[in-house]
Amino acid sequence: MEKEKQITEEIVDTDHWKDEEWLDDNAELLKALAHPSRLKIIGFLSSGKKCVKHIWEALDLPQPNVSQHLSVLRNKGILGYKREGSIVCYYIKNKKALKIYKLLVEEE
């Protein structure tokens, strides 16, 4: 019981829950991450920039499926990309998204 109280006190210690813009922004971030394939992509990219071909090969997902998920993550500002000739490489741009992923991994 005491452990639960400590966790509650840490979270309630801020007034972010009153800030509608903050709530909307973070709800959008969580929605963008709320798909197993997108979590796979974040996990794979957590070690650094990777090209699209390497992403879909490593994740064993169809290329159009991976492209769709990359597009969602990019449009939400979670991923950035760099074009190198005809090759497109992605990287994690949003540190909060990476922290969320790491938190999920640590909680296992």
Rosetta constraint file for C-alpha pairs under 8 A:
AtomPair CA 1 CA 5 HARMONIC 6.57 0.50
AtomPair CA 2 CA 6 HARMONIC 6.49 0.50
AtomPair CA 3 CA 7 HARMONIC 6.52 0.50
AtomPair CA 4 CA 8 HARMONIC 6.32 0.50
AtomPair CA 5 CA 9 HARMONIC 6.19 0.50
AtomPair CA 6 CA 10 HARMONIC 6.30 0.50
AtomPair CA 7 CA 11 HARMONIC 6.46 0.50
AtomPair CA 8 CA 12 HARMONIC 5.98 0.50
AtomPair CA 9 CA 13 HARMONIC 5.92 0.50
AtomPair CA 15 CA 19 HARMONIC 7.30 0.50
AtomPair CA 16 CA 22 HARMONIC 6.75 0.50
AtomPair CA 16 CA 23 HARMONIC 7.44 0.50
AtomPair CA 17 CA 22 HARMONIC 7.93 0.50
AtomPair CA 17 CA 23 HARMONIC 6.72 0.50
AtomPair CA 19 CA 23 HARMONIC 6.20 0.50
AtomPair CA 20 CA 24 HARMONIC 6.07 0.50
AtomPair CA 21 CA 25 HARMONIC 6.09 0.50
AtomPair CA 22 CA 26 HARMONIC 6.14 0.50
AtomPair CA 23 CA 27 HARMONIC 5.98 0.50
AtomPair CA 24 CA 28 HARMONIC 6.20 0.50
AtomPair CA 25 CA 29 HARMONIC 6.36 0.50
AtomPair CA 26 CA 30 HARMONIC 6.16 0.50
AtomPair CA 27 CA 31 HARMONIC 6.09 0.50
AtomPair CA 28 CA 32 HARMONIC 6.18 0.50
AtomPair CA 28 CA 76 HARMONIC 7.68 0.50
AtomPair CA 29 CA 33 HARMONIC 6.40 0.50
AtomPair CA 29 CA 76 HARMONIC 7.00 0.50
AtomPair CA 29 CA 78 HARMONIC 7.82 0.50
AtomPair CA 29 CA 97 HARMONIC 7.39 0.50
AtomPair CA 30 CA 34 HARMONIC 5.99 0.50
AtomPair CA 32 CA 38 HARMONIC 7.77 0.50
AtomPair CA 32 CA 72 HARMONIC 6.79 0.50
AtomPair CA 32 CA 73 HARMONIC 6.35 0.50
AtomPair CA 32 CA 76 HARMONIC 7.02 0.50
AtomPair CA 33 CA 38 HARMONIC 5.91 0.50
AtomPair CA 33 CA 39 HARMONIC 6.18 0.50
AtomPair CA 33 CA 73 HARMONIC 7.73 0.50
AtomPair CA 33 CA 97 HARMONIC 7.76 0.50
AtomPair CA 34 CA 38 HARMONIC 7.29 0.50
AtomPair CA 34 CA 39 HARMONIC 7.45 0.50
AtomPair CA 35 CA 39 HARMONIC 6.33 0.50
AtomPair CA 36 CA 40 HARMONIC 6.20 0.50
AtomPair CA 37 CA 41 HARMONIC 6.27 0.50
AtomPair CA 37 CA 66 HARMONIC 7.81 0.50
AtomPair CA 37 CA 69 HARMONIC 7.29 0.50
AtomPair CA 38 CA 42 HARMONIC 6.24 0.50
AtomPair CA 38 CA 69 HARMONIC 6.11 0.50
AtomPair CA 38 CA 70 HARMONIC 7.66 0.50
AtomPair CA 38 CA 73 HARMONIC 7.57 0.50
AtomPair CA 39 CA 43 HARMONIC 6.05 0.50
AtomPair CA 39 CA 101 HARMONIC 7.36 0.50
AtomPair CA 40 CA 44 HARMONIC 6.10 0.50
AtomPair CA 40 CA 59 HARMONIC 7.11 0.50
AtomPair CA 41 CA 45 HARMONIC 6.05 0.50
AtomPair CA 41 CA 55 HARMONIC 7.21 0.50
AtomPair CA 41 CA 59 HARMONIC 7.61 0.50
AtomPair CA 41 CA 70 HARMONIC 7.94 0.50
AtomPair CA 42 CA 46 HARMONIC 5.90 0.50
AtomPair CA 42 CA 92 HARMONIC 7.25 0.50
AtomPair CA 42 CA 98 HARMONIC 7.14 0.50
AtomPair CA 42 CA 101 HARMONIC 7.27 0.50
AtomPair CA 43 CA 47 HARMONIC 7.81 0.50
AtomPair CA 43 CA 101 HARMONIC 7.19 0.50
AtomPair CA 44 CA 55 HARMONIC 7.41 0.50
AtomPair CA 45 CA 49 HARMONIC 6.11 0.50
AtomPair CA 45 CA 50 HARMONIC 6.52 0.50
AtomPair CA 45 CA 90 HARMONIC 7.66 0.50
AtomPair CA 45 CA 91 HARMONIC 6.11 0.50
AtomPair CA 45 CA 92 HARMONIC 6.53 0.50
AtomPair CA 46 CA 92 HARMONIC 7.04 0.50
AtomPair CA 46 CA 98 HARMONIC 7.06 0.50
AtomPair CA 48 CA 91 HARMONIC 6.22 0.50
AtomPair CA 48 CA 92 HARMONIC 7.63 0.50
AtomPair CA 49 CA 89 HARMONIC 6.34 0.50
AtomPair CA 49 CA 90 HARMONIC 5.45 0.50
AtomPair CA 49 CA 91 HARMONIC 4.43 0.50
AtomPair CA 49 CA 92 HARMONIC 7.55 0.50
AtomPair CA 50 CA 54 HARMONIC 6.43 0.50
AtomPair CA 50 CA 55 HARMONIC 6.55 0.50
AtomPair CA 50 CA 89 HARMONIC 5.17 0.50
AtomPair CA 50 CA 90 HARMONIC 5.49 0.50
AtomPair CA 50 CA 91 HARMONIC 6.64 0.50
AtomPair CA 51 CA 55 HARMONIC 6.32 0.50
AtomPair CA 51 CA 87 HARMONIC 6.84 0.50
AtomPair CA 51 CA 88 HARMONIC 5.64 0.50
AtomPair CA 51 CA 89 HARMONIC 3.78 0.50
AtomPair CA 51 CA 90 HARMONIC 6.08 0.50
AtomPair CA 52 CA 56 HARMONIC 6.37 0.50
AtomPair CA 52 CA 67 HARMONIC 7.82 0.50
AtomPair CA 52 CA 87 HARMONIC 7.66 0.50
AtomPair CA 52 CA 88 HARMONIC 6.09 0.50
AtomPair CA 52 CA 89 HARMONIC 5.83 0.50
AtomPair CA 52 CA 90 HARMONIC 7.07 0.50
AtomPair CA 53 CA 57 HARMONIC 6.11 0.50
AtomPair CA 53 CA 63 HARMONIC 7.83 0.50
AtomPair CA 54 CA 58 HARMONIC 5.89 0.50
AtomPair CA 55 CA 59 HARMONIC 6.12 0.50
AtomPair CA 55 CA 66 HARMONIC 7.74 0.50
AtomPair CA 56 CA 60 HARMONIC 5.83 0.50
AtomPair CA 56 CA 61 HARMONIC 5.50 0.50
AtomPair CA 56 CA 62 HARMONIC 6.63 0.50
AtomPair CA 56 CA 63 HARMONIC 5.72 0.50
AtomPair CA 56 CA 66 HARMONIC 6.02 0.50
AtomPair CA 57 CA 61 HARMONIC 7.01 0.50
AtomPair CA 61 CA 65 HARMONIC 6.74 0.50
AtomPair CA 61 CA 66 HARMONIC 6.52 0.50
AtomPair CA 62 CA 66 HARMONIC 6.38 0.50
AtomPair CA 63 CA 67 HARMONIC 6.10 0.50
AtomPair CA 64 CA 68 HARMONIC 6.21 0.50
AtomPair CA 65 CA 69 HARMONIC 6.44 0.50
AtomPair CA 66 CA 70 HARMONIC 6.05 0.50
AtomPair CA 67 CA 71 HARMONIC 6.07 0.50
AtomPair CA 68 CA 72 HARMONIC 6.47 0.50
AtomPair CA 69 CA 73 HARMONIC 6.30 0.50
AtomPair CA 70 CA 74 HARMONIC 5.95 0.50
AtomPair CA 70 CA 79 HARMONIC 7.64 0.50
AtomPair CA 71 CA 75 HARMONIC 5.94 0.50
AtomPair CA 72 CA 76 HARMONIC 6.26 0.50
AtomPair CA 73 CA 77 HARMONIC 6.46 0.50
AtomPair CA 73 CA 78 HARMONIC 5.19 0.50
AtomPair CA 73 CA 79 HARMONIC 5.62 0.50
AtomPair CA 74 CA 78 HARMONIC 5.63 0.50
AtomPair CA 74 CA 79 HARMONIC 4.57 0.50
AtomPair CA 74 CA 80 HARMONIC 6.04 0.50
AtomPair CA 74 CA 81 HARMONIC 7.87 0.50
AtomPair CA 75 CA 79 HARMONIC 7.96 0.50
AtomPair CA 77 CA 93 HARMONIC 6.92 0.50
AtomPair CA 77 CA 94 HARMONIC 6.59 0.50
AtomPair CA 78 CA 92 HARMONIC 6.14 0.50
AtomPair CA 78 CA 93 HARMONIC 5.42 0.50
AtomPair CA 78 CA 94 HARMONIC 4.70 0.50
AtomPair CA 78 CA 97 HARMONIC 6.59 0.50
AtomPair CA 79 CA 90 HARMONIC 6.50 0.50
AtomPair CA 79 CA 91 HARMONIC 5.60 0.50
AtomPair CA 79 CA 92 HARMONIC 4.57 0.50
AtomPair CA 79 CA 93 HARMONIC 4.84 0.50
AtomPair CA 79 CA 94 HARMONIC 6.66 0.50
AtomPair CA 80 CA 90 HARMONIC 5.73 0.50
AtomPair CA 80 CA 91 HARMONIC 5.41 0.50
AtomPair CA 80 CA 92 HARMONIC 6.16 0.50
AtomPair CA 80 CA 93 HARMONIC 5.33 0.50
AtomPair CA 81 CA 88 HARMONIC 6.69 0.50
AtomPair CA 81 CA 89 HARMONIC 5.47 0.50
AtomPair CA 81 CA 90 HARMONIC 4.28 0.50
AtomPair CA 81 CA 91 HARMONIC 6.10 0.50
AtomPair CA 82 CA 88 HARMONIC 5.81 0.50
AtomPair CA 82 CA 89 HARMONIC 5.34 0.50
AtomPair CA 82 CA 90 HARMONIC 6.48 0.50
AtomPair CA 83 CA 87 HARMONIC 5.78 0.50
AtomPair CA 83 CA 88 HARMONIC 4.46 0.50
AtomPair CA 83 CA 89 HARMONIC 6.31 0.50
AtomPair CA 84 CA 88 HARMONIC 6.09 0.50
AtomPair CA 84 CA 89 HARMONIC 7.50 0.50
AtomPair CA 92 CA 98 HARMONIC 7.26 0.50
AtomPair CA 94 CA 98 HARMONIC 6.79 0.50
AtomPair CA 95 CA 99 HARMONIC 6.17 0.50
AtomPair CA 96 CA 100 HARMONIC 6.16 0.50
AtomPair CA 97 CA 101 HARMONIC 6.31 0.50
AtomPair CA 98 CA 102 HARMONIC 6.16 0.50
AtomPair CA 99 CA 103 HARMONIC 6.02 0.50
AtomPair CA 100 CA 104 HARMONIC 6.28 0.50
AtomPair CA 101 CA 105 HARMONIC 6.34 0.50
AtomPair CA 102 CA 106 HARMONIC 6.08 0.50
AtomPair CA 103 CA 107 HARMONIC 6.14 0.50
AtomPair CA 104 CA 108 HARMONIC 6.98 0.50
